[in-house]
Amino acid sequence: MKNKSRILVTGAGGFIGHHLVNRLKADGHWVRGADLKHPEYQTSAADEFELLDLRGFEDCLLATRGGIEQVYNLAADMGGIGFITANHAALARNNILINAQMLEASRVQNVGRFLFSSSACVYAQSKQTDAAVTPLKESDAFPADPEPGYGWEKLFAEQLCLYYRQDYQFETRIVRFHNVYGPLGTYDGGREKAPAAICRKVAQALDGGIIDIWGDGRQTRSFMYVEDCVEGLVRLMASGCREPLNLGTDRLISVDELVDLVCAIAGKELLKRHDPSKPQGVRGRNSDNSLLRKALSWEPSISLERGLAITYRWIAQELGREKTKARTNTALVAAR
């Protein structure tokens, strides 16, 4: 592929998509962003940003027009564990439409390469029942037993990408994200992931207070900082790896330990209050990075401590701005 390309990033109004656009522009590429919404916290750096509903084929054709050479298909209806477990039908329907229509439009428009963003939710639930989980290899997605709704539609879309390569010789890349976090992401409202939710709760709590935790706190995950995620995406797109590939860290940590890390960053001591009735997903999940290291000669390296410190400071700052704005609005109303 050429050194400088015309690139489409779908989901460019979202967390990972926004960071990816910034990286691609910094690398000198021409970038079009497409999403239902603009980025929430910063103006997009994309050369063109279009508000499109990618569930519809005509909008997918618009997004891929004009000699687009690469498509990073990050557009998805998604959220944290509470959101995805409460919206199986809507998530599956919306995402299947987006992925199928974007694949076909990209093929019709002669796009050179298409990257699909899948998820570790595709892995068999039977392999994730222990907090001390064995790291998941790419082959552990079969026999198929993914998470309901979101996991099933991601696994189906992976297969669709493989079918497009087999039947049409259309070049596809498939990445399985393992819990991406960082600044400029959703941290409130129900769609936020665990690191952002914990950072928000710690920032809002008074020192010596209580923090509510979903589950018993012993469920485990690995977490990847968004800069590492973007680096992995760019490397995968340029690689010859055509099979699904994990993109995550292999450092396993419990939710309680994650809370302790954020509390240490904030300089607070908080009492944990667990709620086992809340959704917590699989018991344990970790990434086996053997194939990642082989395929890309690289793996994520930003420590959880460093990434969480940056994320916590950003979320605390945003909460401070919200508080200041609320006080200003109250004062203005009182003055009328």
C-alpha positions as CSV (number, residue, x, y, z in Angstrom):
1,M,0.0,0.0,0.0
2,K,1.0,3.6,-0.5
3,N,2.8,5.4,2.3
4,K,0.0,8.1,2.4
5,S,-3.6,6.9,1.9
6,R,-7.2,8.0,1.7
7,I,-8.7,6.5,4.8
8,L,-12.2,6.1,6.2
9,V,-12.7,5.7,10.0
10,T,-16.3,4.8,10.9
11,G,-17.3,5.4,14.5
12,A,-15.0,8.5,14.3
13,G,-17.3,10.3,16.8
14,G,-16.5,7.6,19.4
15,F,-13.6,7.0,21.8
16,I,-11.2,4.8,19.8
17,G,-12.3,6.2,16.5
18,H,-11.5,9.8,17.6
19,H,-8.0,8.8,18.8
20,L,-7.4,6.8,15.6
21,V,-8.3,9.8,13.4
22,N,-5.8,11.9,15.3
23,R,-3.1,9.3,14.8
24,L,-3.7,8.9,11.1
25,K,-3.7,12.6,10.5
26,A,-0.5,12.9,12.4
27,D,0.9,10.3,10.1
28,G,0.0,12.4,7.1
29,H,-3.0,10.5,5.7
30,W,-6.2,12.0,4.3
31,V,-9.0,10.9,6.6
32,R,-12.8,10.9,6.4
33,G,-14.7,10.3,9.6
34,A,-18.2,9.0,9.7
35,D,-20.6,8.6,12.6
36,L,-24.1,9.3,13.9
37,K,-22.5,12.0,16.1
38,H,-19.5,14.3,16.3
39,P,-16.8,13.6,19.0
40,E,-18.1,14.6,22.4
41,Y,-15.0,16.3,23.8
42,Q,-12.9,17.6,21.0
43,T,-13.4,18.7,17.4
44,S,-12.4,15.9,14.9
45,A,-9.1,16.3,13.1
46,A,-10.6,14.5,10.0
47,D,-10.4,16.2,6.6
48,E,-14.1,15.4,6.2
49,F,-16.5,14.4,8.9
50,E,-19.9,13.2,7.9
51,L,-23.0,12.4,10.0
52,L,-24.2,9.1,8.5
53,D,-26.4,6.2,9.6
54,L,-24.3,3.2,8.6
55,R,-27.1,0.8,9.1
56,G,-28.3,1.9,5.7
57,F,-26.5,0.9,2.5
58,E,-26.8,4.3,0.8
59,D,-25.0,6.0,3.7
60,C,-22.3,3.3,3.6
61,L,-21.8,4.0,-0.1
62,L,-21.5,7.7,0.7
63,A,-18.9,7.0,3.4
64,T,-16.8,4.9,1.1
65,R,-16.9,7.1,-2.0
66,G,-14.1,9.0,-3.6
67,G,-11.2,6.5,-3.8
68,I,-11.1,5.4,-0.2
69,E,-8.2,2.9,0.1
70,Q,-8.5,1.7,3.7
71,V,-11.6,1.4,6.0
72,Y,-11.2,1.1,9.7
73,N,-14.8,0.0,10.6
74,L,-15.1,0.9,14.3
75,A,-18.8,2.0,14.2
76,A,-20.8,0.0,16.7
77,D,-23.7,0.3,19.1
78,M,-22.1,-0.7,22.4
79,G,-21.5,0.2,26.0
80,G,-20.5,-1.2,29.4
81,I,-21.6,-4.6,30.8
82,G,-24.8,-3.2,32.2
83,F,-25.8,-1.7,28.8
84,I,-24.9,-4.7,26.6
85,T,-26.6,-7.2,28.9
86,A,-29.9,-5.1,28.8
87,N,-30.0,-4.5,25.0
88,H,-29.3,-7.8,23.2
89,A,-31.7,-7.4,20.4
90,A,-31.0,-3.7,19.6
91,L,-27.2,-4.2,19.7
92,A,-27.2,-7.3,17.6
93,R,-29.6,-5.8,15.0
94,N,-27.8,-2.5,14.7
95,N,-24.3,-3.9,14.5
96,I,-25.1,-6.7,12.1
97,L,-26.6,-4.1,9.8
98,I,-23.6,-1.7,10.1
99,N,-21.0,-4.5,9.5
100,A,-22.8,-6.2,6.6
101,Q,-23.6,-3.0,4.8
102,M,-20.1,-1.5,5.3
103,L,-18.4,-4.7,4.0
104,E,-20.5,-4.7,0.9
105,A,-20.2,-1.0,0.2
106,S,-16.4,-1.2,0.7
107,R,-16.2,-4.1,-1.8
108,V,-18.4,-2.3,-4.3
109,Q,-16.3,0.8,-4.0
110,N,-13.1,-1.1,-4.6
111,V,-11.6,-0.3,-1.1
112,G,-8.2,-1.9,-0.8
113,R,-8.3,-3.1,2.7
114,F,-11.1,-3.3,5.4
115,L,-10.4,-3.7,9.2
116,F,-13.2,-4.9,11.4
117,S,-13.2,-4.2,15.1
118,S,-14.3,-7.3,17.0
119,S,-14.2,-8.0,20.7
120,A,-13.0,-10.5,23.3
121,C,-16.8,-11.0,23.9
122,V,-16.6,-13.6,21.1
123,Y,-14.7,-16.1,23.3
124,A,-16.4,-19.2,24.6
125,Q,-18.0,-18.5,28.0
126,S,-17.0,-22.0,29.2
127,K,-13.3,-20.9,29.1
128,Q,-13.9,-17.9,31.3
129,T,-15.5,-19.3,34.4
130,D,-12.4,-18.9,36.7
131,A,-11.0,-15.6,37.9
132,A,-7.5,-17.1,37.4
133,V,-8.4,-17.6,33.7
134,T,-6.0,-19.1,31.2
135,P,-5.1,-16.4,28.6
136,L,-7.4,-16.8,25.6
137,K,-5.9,-17.8,22.3
138,E,-7.6,-16.8,19.1
139,S,-8.7,-20.4,18.5
140,D,-10.6,-20.4,21.8
141,A,-13.6,-18.7,20.1
142,F,-14.6,-22.2,18.9
143,P,-16.6,-24.3,19.6
144,A,-18.8,-21.1,19.6
145,D,-20.3,-20.0,22.9
146,P,-19.9,-16.2,22.9
147,E,-21.6,-13.7,25.2
148,P,-25.3,-13.2,24.3
149,G,-26.1,-10.5,21.8
150,Y,-23.0,-8.5,21.4
151,G,-20.6,-11.5,21.4
152,W,-22.7,-13.4,18.8
153,E,-23.0,-10.5,16.4
154,K,-19.2,-9.9,16.6
155,L,-18.4,-13.5,15.9
156,F,-20.8,-13.6,13.0
157,A,-19.3,-10.4,11.5
158,E,-15.8,-12.0,11.8
159,Q,-17.0,-14.9,9.7
160,L,-18.5,-12.6,7.2
161,C,-15.2,-10.9,6.8
162,L,-13.5,-14.2,6.2
163,Y,-16.2,-15.2,3.7
164,Y,-15.6,-11.9,1.8
165,R,-11.9,-12.7,1.5
166,Q,-12.7,-16.3,0.4
167,D,-15.4,-15.5,-2.1
168,Y,-14.4,-12.0,-3.4
169,Q,-10.6,-11.9,-2.6
170,F,-11.5,-8.8,-0.6
171,E,-8.7,-8.0,1.9
172,T,-10.0,-7.9,5.5
173,R,-8.3,-7.6,8.9
174,I,-10.0,-8.6,12.1
175,V,-9.0,-7.3,15.6
176,R,-10.4,-8.5,18.9
177,F,-10.2,-5.7,21.5
178,H,-9.6,-6.5,25.1
179,N,-11.0,-3.6,27.3
180,V,-9.7,-0.4,25.9
181,Y,-9.6,2.7,28.2
182,G,-8.2,6.2,28.3
183,P,-9.2,9.9,28.1
184,L,-11.9,11.3,25.8
185,G,-14.1,8.3,26.5
186,T,-17.6,7.9,28.0
187,Y,-17.4,8.0,31.8
188,D,-21.0,8.3,32.8
189,G,-24.6,7.5,31.6
190,G,-24.5,3.7,31.4
191,R,-22.3,3.1,28.3
192,E,-19.0,3.6,30.1
193,K,-16.6,0.7,30.7
194,A,-15.2,-0.4,34.1
195,P,-12.0,1.8,34.2
196,A,-13.9,5.0,33.4
197,A,-16.7,4.1,35.8
198,I,-14.3,3.5,38.6
199,C,-12.3,6.6,37.9
200,R,-15.5,8.6,38.0
201,K,-16.7,7.1,41.2
202,V,-13.3,7.6,42.9
203,A,-13.2,11.2,41.7
204,Q,-16.7,11.9,43.1
205,A,-16.1,10.2,46.5
206,L,-14.9,11.9,49.6
207,D,-11.7,10.5,51.1
208,G,-12.8,7.9,53.6
209,G,-16.1,7.4,51.9
210,I,-17.7,4.4,50.1
211,I,-17.4,3.2,46.5
212,D,-20.0,0.9,45.0
213,I,-18.6,-2.0,42.9
214,W,-20.6,-4.3,40.7
215,G,-20.1,-8.0,41.5
216,D,-17.9,-9.3,44.3
217,G,-14.8,-7.5,43.0
218,R,-12.9,-10.6,42.4
219,Q,-13.8,-10.9,38.7
220,T,-10.7,-10.4,36.5
221,R,-9.8,-8.7,33.2
222,S,-6.9,-7.2,31.3
223,F,-6.9,-3.6,30.2
224,M,-5.3,-1.7,27.3
225,Y,-4.5,2.0,27.1
226,V,-6.0,3.7,24.0
227,E,-2.6,4.8,22.5
228,D,-1.5,1.1,22.5
229,C,-4.8,0.2,20.8
230,V,-4.3,2.7,18.0
231,E,-0.7,1.6,17.5
232,G,-1.9,-2.0,17.2
233,L,-4.7,-1.0,14.7
234,V,-2.3,0.8,12.4
235,R,0.2,-2.1,12.5
236,L,-2.5,-4.7,11.9
237,M,-3.9,-2.8,8.9
238,A,-0.4,-2.7,7.3
239,S,0.3,-6.4,8.1
240,G,-0.3,-9.6,6.2
241,C,-2.3,-11.1,9.1
242,R,-5.7,-12.1,7.7
243,E,-7.0,-14.1,10.7
244,P,-8.6,-12.7,13.9
245,L,-6.0,-11.2,16.2
246,N,-6.1,-10.3,19.9
247,L,-5.3,-6.8,20.8
248,G,-4.9,-6.3,24.5
249,T,-2.4,-6.7,27.4
250,D,-1.9,-9.9,29.2
251,R,-1.8,-8.4,32.7
252,L,-4.6,-10.0,34.7
253,I,-6.1,-7.8,37.4
254,S,-9.3,-8.0,39.6
255,V,-11.8,-5.2,39.8
256,D,-11.0,-4.7,43.4
257,E,-7.3,-4.3,42.5
258,L,-8.3,-1.9,39.8
259,V,-10.2,0.2,42.4
260,D,-7.1,0.1,44.6
261,L,-4.9,1.4,41.8
262,V,-7.3,4.3,41.0
263,C,-7.6,5.2,44.7
264,A,-3.8,5.3,45.0
265,I,-3.6,7.6,42.0
266,A,-6.3,9.9,43.6
267,G,-4.7,9.7,47.1
268,K,-7.9,8.5,48.6
269,E,-8.9,5.6,50.9
270,L,-12.4,4.3,50.2
271,L,-14.5,1.5,51.6
272,K,-15.6,-1.0,48.9
273,R,-19.3,-1.9,48.9
274,H,-20.0,-4.8,46.6
275,D,-23.3,-5.6,44.8
276,P,-23.4,-9.2,43.4
277,S,-26.8,-8.6,41.9
278,K,-25.3,-6.3,39.2
279,P,-24.1,-7.6,35.9
280,Q,-20.4,-8.5,35.9
281,G,-19.9,-10.6,32.7
282,V,-17.6,-13.6,32.6
283,R,-15.6,-14.5,35.7
284,G,-12.2,-14.0,34.1
285,R,-10.8,-12.9,30.8
286,N,-7.2,-12.3,29.7
287,S,-5.4,-12.0,26.3
288,D,-2.9,-14.5,25.0
289,N,-0.6,-12.3,22.9
290,S,1.5,-15.1,21.4
291,L,0.0,-14.6,17.9
292,L,0.1,-10.8,18.3
293,R,3.8,-10.8,19.0
294,K,4.4,-13.1,16.0
295,A,2.2,-11.2,13.5
296,L,3.1,-7.6,14.4
297,S,6.5,-8.0,16.1
298,W,5.0,-5.8,18.8
299,E,2.6,-5.8,21.8
300,P,1.0,-3.1,24.0
301,S,3.5,-1.7,26.5
302,I,1.9,1.2,28.4
303,S,1.5,0.2,32.0
304,L,-1.9,0.2,33.7
305,E,-0.5,2.6,36.3
306,R,0.5,5.2,33.7
307,G,-2.6,4.9,31.6
308,L,-5.0,5.0,34.6
309,A,-3.2,8.1,36.0
310,I,-3.8,10.0,32.7
311,T,-7.4,8.7,32.5
312,Y,-8.2,9.6,36.1
313,R,-6.8,13.1,35.8
314,W,-8.9,13.7,32.6
315,I,-12.1,12.4,34.1
316,A,-11.6,14.4,37.4
317,Q,-11.0,17.5,35.3
318,E,-14.2,16.9,33.3
319,L,-16.2,16.4,36.5
320,G,-14.8,19.6,37.8
321,R,-15.9,21.5,34.7
322,E,-19.4,20.0,35.0
323,K,-19.6,21.1,38.6
324,T,-18.4,24.6,37.8
325,K,-20.9,24.9,34.9
326,A,-23.7,23.7,37.2
327,R,-22.9,26.3,39.8
328,T,-22.7,29.1,37.2
329,N,-26.1,28.1,35.8
330,T,-27.6,28.0,39.3
331,A,-26.2,31.5,40.0
332,L,-27.6,32.8,36.7
333,V,-31.1,31.5,37.4
334,A,-31.0,32.9,41.0
335,A,-30.0,36.3,39.6
336,R,-33.0,36.6,37.3
